[in-house]
Amino acid sequence: MKLLYVILTFFISVTAFSQNEDYLVKTNGDTVRGDITLKNKIFYVRNETVSEIDAYEVYKIKSNKYKGTLVLNCKLYNYTDDLSELEIDYIKRSSIDTVMILKEIYATPKINLYYATNTYKTPFYFYKTPSDPNAIQLVVRYYLEGGLNNYDNDRARYRGNKSMVQIAEDKGYVNQMFAIMGDCYEIPESMWELLSYRDYSFIQLIKKYNKCD
């Protein structure tokens, strides 16, 4: 009886392990199971052997190493809010061809919202409507405004507190959302003015949008 119990316990453990195994799904519908690692746009799937799969062939993954599931090959528009990297009245524009693994944080019939971070833990948001073939990045950038440099160049304009430096935000994401939802009567003008690059702010906007016919 004890031997039978040990055998049953072993098979239950093996079954539970196999059910929790990581896997990826290719764009052609094939599923590949095993431990997943992403490096240089290649997914390495380790099982009995190691499979190398181009990220362009992968639709989604399930892995304890990654918080997200949706695989997106994209040109990522970078930004930073680090004061030491910002310049006065100049917006740095840079991008990189990369692979992002997106986590779906809000899903509706009209539009879905996704979240991801890069290797520096910088947060990025994406959206997708039913008419979009892939998720689209919501773009934000920061720069410095004011400062002693402007005060020296235009003393009549920059005096006292106006000579102080402050972070300004280039809200490209507002224009992107307005292009989709601008005709929604449920969204007040104040919500557009206060929209911020945060998940709760986007979710509140989407909730209003879903009330429109």
FIBA-190998 format. One record per residue: residue number from 1; residue in three letters; x, z, y of N, C-alpha, C in turn. Coordinates in steps of 0.001 Angstrom, whole numbers. Atoms other than C-alpha are relative to their C-alpha. Layout:
BEGIN
REC  pos  code      n.u      n.w      n.v     ca.u     ca.w     ca.v      c.u      c.w      c.v
REC  NUM   ALA        X        Z        Y        X        Z        Y        X        Z        Y
...
***
This chain:
BEGIN
REC  pos  code      n.u      n.w      n.v     ca.u     ca.w     ca.v      c.u      c.w      c.v
REC    1   MET      826        0    -1209        0        0        0      864        0     1263
REC    2   LYS     -892      -39    -1160     2829      853     2407      664    -1348      228
REC    3   LEU     -631     1316     -114     4484    -2471     1640     -966    -1005      619
REC    4   LEU     1019      896     -550     1248    -4324     2386     -187      257     1486
REC    5   TYR      148     -364    -1416      924    -2429     5689     1151     -550      824
REC    6   VAL    -1175      507     -712     4467    -3373     6697      -82    -1506      168
REC    7   ILE      104     1458      -56     3852    -7023     5856    -1054     -427     1031
REC    8   LEU     1062      329     -955      591    -7120     7832      447      264     1427
REC    9   THR     -508     -328    -1338     2242    -5422    10808      979    -1053      482
REC   10   PHE     -977     1025     -357     5038    -7978    10727     -693    -1283      435
REC   11   PHE      694     1240     -347     2670   -10945    10743     -796      120     1294
REC   12   ILE      719     -224    -1260      576    -9426    13546      961      -72     1176
REC   13   SER    -1007       26    -1070     3739    -8938    15623      463    -1422      276
REC   14   VAL     -433     1389     -154     4856   -12521    14973    -1059     -814      706
REC   15   THR     1106      731     -635     1410   -13851    15937     -105      336     1469
REC   16   ALA       79     -415    -1407     1338   -11802    19142     1141     -587      797
REC   17   PHE    -1160      563     -700     4839   -12998    20037     -211    -1482      283
REC   18   SER      185     1445     -170     3931   -16646    19480    -1053     -306     1050
REC   19   GLN     1044      220     -999      819   -16292    21644      529      222     1414
REC   20   ASN     -556     -294    -1315     2898   -14918    24522     1187     -896      353
REC   21   GLU    -1170      839     -217     5560   -17586    24240     -166     -850     1256
REC   22   ASP       27      851    -1185     6445   -19448    27436     -124    -1458     -410
REC   23   TYR      142     1421      295     5635   -23122    27632     -101     -789     1296
REC   24   LEU      259      905    -1113     5479   -26124    29943     -877    -1146     -482
REC   25   VAL      883     1126      299     2962   -28963    30096      501    -1210      784
REC   26   LYS     -489     1217     -626     4215   -32467    30798    -1161     -802      578
REC   27   THR     1033      815     -644     2344   -35013    32900     -749     -872    -1006
REC   28   ASN      678      802     1020     1520   -36951    29724     -859      851     -933
REC   29   GLY      836     -896      790     -225   -33881    28285      728      747    -1104
REC   30   ASP     -762     -689     1044     2498   -32807    25826      365     1415      441
REC   31   THR     -387    -1381     -255     3256   -29086    25569     1299      303     -721
REC   32   VAL    -1288     -383      574     6798   -27798    24984      146     1506      149
REC   33   ARG      -59    -1455      -20     7213   -24137    24041     1434      507      -96
REC   34   GLY    -1319     -616       54    10199   -21884    24555      350      660     1319
REC   35   ASP     -489     -654    -1209    12187   -19938    27126      370    -1058     1035
REC   36   ILE     -120     1053    -1015    12160   -21908    30416      957      410     1111
REC   37   THR     -889     -171    -1145    14888   -22259    33042        5    -1293      802
REC   38   LEU      -53     1163     -892    14861   -24599    36061     1334      -16      729
REC   39   LYS    -1280      139     -694    18168   -25886    37409      222    -1466      355
REC   40   ASN     -293     1353     -491    18937   -28942    39542    -1065    -1013     -429
REC   41   LYS     1156      863      290    15458   -30426    38983     -142     -339    -1476
REC   42   ILE      130      166     1439    15793   -30128    35214     -539     1306     -597
REC   43   PHE      489    -1154      747    13732   -27785    33040      716       38    -1350
REC   44   TYR     -627     -225     1291    15683   -26378    30121     -915      920     -800
REC   45   VAL      911     -768      845    13395   -25179    27320      736      344    -1293
REC   46   ARG     -769     -462     1164    15163   -23084    24684     -946      551    -1061
REC   47   ASN      709     -502     1169    13542   -22643    21299     1000        6    -1139
REC   48   GLU    -1028      142     1027    15350   -23535    18100     1143     -874      527
REC   49   THR     -989      820     -701    17137   -26139    20212     -307       63     1492
REC   50   VAL      229       27    -1446    17411   -26751    23961     -442    -1401      404
REC   51   SER      515     1279     -500    15275   -29513    25476      236      -87     1496
REC   52   GLU     -192      250    -1428    16135   -31003    28866    -1088     -955      465
REC   53   ILE     1149      789     -457    13093   -32290    30758       61     -134     1513
REC   54   ASP      -14      256    -1440    13147   -33903    34198    -1235      622      638
REC   55   ALA     1115     -675     -671    10988   -31952    36644    -1123     -952      362
REC   56   TYR     1032      975     -321     9129   -35153    37555     -947     -251    -1174
REC   57   GLU      838      179     1184     7754   -35159    34015     -851     1226     -299
REC   58   VAL      670    -1266      291     6350   -31617    34258    -1140      241      989
REC   59   TYR     1187     -276     -822     2879   -30698    35530     -128     1491      318
REC   60   LYS       99    -1443     -235     2775   -26929    35059      786      750    -1062
REC   61   ILE     -724     -844      938     4552   -24054    33336     -664     1370      -93
REC   62   LYS      325    -1425      111     3899   -20541    32069     1270      700     -434
REC   63   SER    -1257     -675      295     6936   -18301    32195       58     1333      727
REC   64   ASN     -162    -1306     -630     7675   -14645    32879     1064      -16     1085
REC   65   LYS    -1054      101    -1008    10635   -15796    34990     -540     -463     1348
REC   66   TYR      532      607    -1225     8417   -17532    37555    -1417      505      250
REC   67   LYS     1319     -519     -351     5388   -16206    39406    -1058    -1098       19
REC   68   GLY      953     1084     -100     3797   -19610    39836     -136     -781    -1290
REC   69   THR      240      835     1175     2523   -22239    37410       19    -1491      329
REC   70   LEU       97     1410     -352     2021   -25525    39297     1356     -523      463
REC   71   VAL    -1312      567     -331     5168   -27680    39468     -183    -1112     1025
REC   72   LEU      106      980    -1076     5612   -29657    42675     1379     -525      376
REC   73   ASN    -1200      666     -496     8403   -32143    43341     -280     -449     1431
REC   74   CYS      373      253    -1389     8519   -32385    47112     1208      -12      933
REC   75   LYS     -942     -173    -1101    10424   -32720    50340     -454     1253      744
REC   76   LEU      362    -1276     -595    10370   -29116    51541      533       80     1423
REC   77   TYR     -391     -146    -1401    10389   -28641    55330      394     1456      239
REC   78   ASN     -538    -1349     -113    12584   -25627    55988     -307      629     1358
REC   79   TYR      100     -735    -1261    12263   -22942    58628      680     1349     -173
REC   80   THR     -531    -1354       35    13770   -19589    59529     -555      780     1190
REC   81   ASP      390     -867    -1119    12642   -16654    61660     1108     1012      309
REC   82   ASP    -1176     -836     -265    16116   -15100    61749      499     -277     1420
REC   83   LEU     -397      169    -1402    17031   -14527    65412     1394     -603      150
REC   84   SER    -1373      476     -109    20694   -15262    64759      115    -1508     -230
REC   85   GLU      -43     1430      297    19834   -18806    63643     -866     -833      951
REC   86   LEU      891      718     -904    17331   -19708    66372      697     -311     1317
REC   87   GLU     -550      400    -1286    18142   -21516    69608    -1104      -56     1039
REC   88   ILE      980       -9    -1083    16451   -21439    72995     -536    -1413      239
REC   89   ASP      700     1268     -276    13898   -24233    73487      448    -1140     -904
REC   90   TYR     -408     1053      939    15172   -26097    70424     -510      355    -1383
REC   91   ILE      561     -220     1329    13349   -26434    67110      869     -707    -1036
REC   92   LYS     -799      600     1069    15586   -26977    64118     -935     -641    -1031
REC   93   ARG      807      707      998    14149   -29560    61742      913     -426    -1149
REC   94   SER     -776      370     1185    15577   -29819    58250     -924       -9    -1204
REC   95   SER      796       76     1219    14237   -30650    54816      934     -194    -1185
REC   96   ILE     -782      138     1219    15410   -30747    51232     -912     -497    -1106
REC   97   ASP      733      448     1178    14261   -32615    48142      195     1038    -1091
REC   98   THR     -115    -1116      934    13480   -29878    45657    -1229       79     -891
REC   99   VAL     1140     -276      878    11118   -28524    43025     -506     1398      317
REC  100   MET      620    -1294     -273     8710   -25723    43930     -990      320    -1114
REC  101   ILE      978     -455      991     6696   -23688    41448    -1031      836      741
REC  102   LEU     1019     -582     -857     3457   -22816    43203     -923      955     -753
REC  103   LYS      986     -944      519     1214   -19843    42607    -1319     -217      739
REC  104   GLU     1319      174     -623    -2482   -20466    43233     -527     1369      420
REC  105   ILE      464    -1299     -485    -3742   -17628    45429    -1453      -30      463
REC  106   TYR     1421       93     -350    -7188   -18956    46384     -499    -1378     -401
REC  107   ALA      521     1260      513    -9300   -21625    44720    -1482     -148      354
REC  108   THR     1385      319     -316   -12522   -23239    45938     -235    -1476     -335
REC  109   PRO      271     1423      271   -14285   -26567    45269      537     -934     1084
REC  110   LYS     -426      858    -1104   -13202   -27873    48695     1500      -41      204
REC  111   ILE    -1436      -73     -291    -9615   -26693    49013      602     1200     -726
REC  112   ASN     -732    -1073      667    -7062   -24612    47104     1236      369      820
REC  113   LEU    -1145     -501     -744    -4313   -22470    48605     1066      485     -976
REC  114   TYR    -1108     -350      876     -868   -21991    47037     1106      694      800
REC  115   TYR    -1092     -754     -611     2160   -19814    47691     1255     -174     -852
REC  116   ALA    -1277       73      709     5841   -20106    46797     1097      523      909
REC  117   THR    -1177     -393     -772     9245   -18837    47888     1195     -810     -488
REC  118   ASN    -1224      680      405    12656   -20490    47894     1009     1038     -491
REC  119   THR    -1022     -917      514    15915   -18953    46665      341     1118      985
REC  120   TYR     -247    -1025    -1022    16176   -17013    49957    -1224      870      249
REC  121   LYS     1249     -774      -85    12679   -15496    49439     -807     -322     1251
REC  122   THR      801      446    -1135    11317   -17427    52427    -1362     -470     -502
REC  123   PRO     1330      389      496     7525   -17797    52019     -451    -1359      523
REC  124   PHE      573     1292     -357     5841   -21194    52039    -1419      -74     -555
REC  125   TYR     1381      191      433     2157   -22116    51814     -299    -1490     -147
REC  126   PHE      397     1370      299      571   -25262    50431    -1513      -33     -185
REC  127   TYR     1430      164      266    -2958   -26632    50150     -229    -1282     -776
REC  128   LYS      373     1221      703    -4738   -29218    48066    -1517     -150       26
REC  129   THR     1414      335       62    -8138   -30847    48488     -220     -920    -1200
REC  130   PRO      256      890     1143    -9861   -32866    45731      524    -1425      206
REC  131   SER     -476     1361     -264    -8708   -36096    47445     1526     -104       36
REC  132   ASP    -1467        2      -40    -5011   -35066    47475      563      -91    -1409
REC  133   PRO     -597       92     1341    -2951   -36195    44458      905     1187     -315
REC  134   ASN     -902    -1144      179     -507   -33302    44991     -225     1016     1115
REC  135   ALA       74    -1024    -1038     -314   -30048    46923      857     -404     1196
REC  136   ILE     -658      380    -1251      771   -30444    50562      475     1257      722
REC  137   GLN     -572    -1152     -691     3045   -28066    52458     -646      205     1360
REC  138   LEU      422     -386    -1340     1683   -26218    55476     1266      346      789
REC  139   VAL    -1295      -36     -683     4463   -26554    58035      -17      973     1174
REC  140   VAL     -197     -910    -1125     5701   -23876    60426     1482      -15      373
REC  141   ARG    -1390     -131     -458     8848   -23566    62558       33      999     1150
REC  142   TYR     -165     -980    -1067    10224   -21006    64988     1176     -385      889
REC  143   TYR    -1108      212     -935    12431   -21168    68070      -67     1096     1060
REC  144   LEU      -38     -999    -1057    13433   -19001    71022     -512     -588     1304
REC  145   GLU      562      426    -1281    11725   -19176    74394      423      995     1074
REC  146   GLY     -443     -876    -1092    12933   -17810    77740     1495      215      -60
REC  147   GLY    -1413     -340      115    16279   -16084    78010      785     -205     1280
REC  148   LEU     -839       64    -1187    19076   -15756    80535      502    -1409      286
REC  149   ASN     -441     1375     -209    20115   -19363    80000     -974     -719      931
REC  150   ASN      993      621     -870    16857   -20553    81531      -43      680     1368
REC  151   TYR      -15     -720    -1278    17099   -17871    84189     1108     -526      898
REC  152   ASP    -1117      538     -779    20490   -19195    85307     -289    -1399      517
REC  153   ASN      274     1385     -379    19201   -22759    85413    -1159     -138      983
REC  154   ASP     1187      105     -847    15950   -22025    87243     -382     1398      494
REC  155   ARG      220    -1371     -464    16100   -18742    89167    -1383      200      625
REC  156   ALA     1314     -144     -637    12853   -19453    90995    -1101      211    -1036
REC  157   ARG     1034      -81     1028    10962   -19584    87708      184     1196     -920
REC  158   TYR     -261    -1057      963    12658   -17007    85492      588     1220      698
REC  159   ARG     -454    -1245     -616    12863   -13528    87000     -516     1185     -823
REC  160   GLY      450    -1225      659    12634   -10028    85558     -326     -209    -1467
REC  161   ASN      413       96     1396    10659    -9960    82306       12    -1440     -514
REC  162   LYS       28     1399      429    10496   -13772    82275     1359     -481     -495
REC  163   SER    -1320      385      484    14214   -13861    81568      258      496    -1420
REC  164   MET     -158     -546     1346    13682   -12086    78231     -223    -1081    -1055
REC  165   VAL      140      924     1122    13980   -13930    74929    -1156      453     -895
REC  166   GLN     1050     -296      970    10988   -14148    72607      -86    -1132    -1015
REC  167   ILE      164     1012     1039    10244   -15955    69371    -1296     -762      237
REC  168   ALA     1183      862     -119     7862   -18895    69745     -219     -706    -1336
REC  169   GLU      366      601     1285     6016   -20510    66850     -558    -1398      200
REC  170   ASP      526     1359       18     5491   -24212    66307    -1009      -70    -1141
REC  171   LYS     1063     -140      998     2122   -24084    64505     -482    -1346     -518
REC  172   GLY      414     1259      587     2090   -27374    62694    -1133      167     -990
REC  173   TYR     1034     -255     1007     -117   -25811    60013    -1409       51      608
REC  174   VAL     1318      -19     -653    -2930   -25350    62552     -547    -1413      124
REC  175   ASN      435     1395     -105    -3080   -29085    63217     -376     -566    -1367
REC  176   GLN      306      484     1344    -3020   -29759    59478    -1370      486     -460
REC  177   MET     1280     -546      400    -5967   -27456    58815    -1137     -542      864
REC  178   PHE     1035      500     -903    -7854   -28689    61879     -391    -1434     -360
REC  179   ALA      297     1371      403    -7575   -32277    60638     -996      -34    -1156
REC  180   ILE      919      -77     1138    -9501   -31187    57539    -1306      691      374
REC  181   MET     1145     -884     -231   -11858   -28559    58935     -517        3     1432
REC  182   GLY      310      -63    -1423   -12117   -29327    62655    -1464     -192      343
REC  183   ASP     1418      248     -297   -15751   -30475    62463     -922     1034     -634
REC  184   CYS      804    -1049      625   -16901   -27317    60646     -533      942     1070
REC  185   TYR      629     -814    -1051   -19382   -25506    62903      122     1496     -271
REC  186   GLU     -118    -1409      355   -18802   -22223    61054     1300      626      531
REC  187   ILE    -1306     -517     -426   -15221   -21914    62358       36      105     1518
REC  188   PRO      -50     -152    -1459   -15079   -20440    65896     1363     -378      560
REC  189   GLU    -1249      376     -651   -12426   -21524    68381     1026     1133      -73
REC  190   SER     -907    -1153       44   -10974   -18006    68327      771       67    -1315
REC  191   MET     -682      -30     1293   -10135   -18370    64634     1165     -976      -25
REC  192   TRP    -1114      948      -96    -8016   -21438    65365     1117      581      850
REC  193   GLU    -1007     -583     -881    -6255   -19593    68173      803     1097     -700
REC  194   LEU     -634    -1153      642    -5479   -16596    65958      558     -314    -1387
REC  195   LEU     -472      347     1338    -4611   -18485    62766     1509      231      -99
REC  196   SER    -1416     -315      184    -1266   -17235    61457      475     -457    -1368
REC  197   TYR     -604      464     1246     1120   -18204    58676       30     1142    -1007
REC  198   ARG      172    -1097      942     -223   -15539    56317    -1140     -352     -947
REC  199   ASP     1020      353      978    -2314   -15735    53168    -1392      455      421
REC  200   TYR     1316     -499     -374    -5139   -13549    54500     -621     -828     1111
REC  201   SER      505      810    -1104    -5443   -15711    57624     -522    -1342     -515
REC  202   PHE      440     1259      596    -5662   -18942    55614    -1272      201     -832
REC  203   ILE     1165     -256      857    -8150   -17395    53183    -1260      193      831
REC  204   GLN     1167     -185     -865   -10475   -16273    55981     -484    -1331      562
REC  205   LEU      360     1321     -514   -10379   -19794    57425     -708     -822    -1085
REC  206   ILE      604      768     1102   -11145   -21378    54036    -1396      524     -335
REC  207   LYS     1322     -572      260   -14043   -18986    53504    -1029     -529      995
REC  208   LYS      900      550    -1006   -15588   -20167    56776     -275    -1471     -280
REC  209   TYR      115     1431      271   -14930   -23794    55867     -954     -277    -1159
REC  210   ASN      854      198     1163   -16727   -23416    52542    -1474      226      296
REC  211   LYS     1399     -199     -379   -19892   -22376    54356     -595    -1236      656
REC  212   CYS      492     1220     -626   -20115   -25778    56025     -470     -996    -1054
REC  213   ASP      528     1017      919   -22118   -28558    54395      947    -1196      -68
***
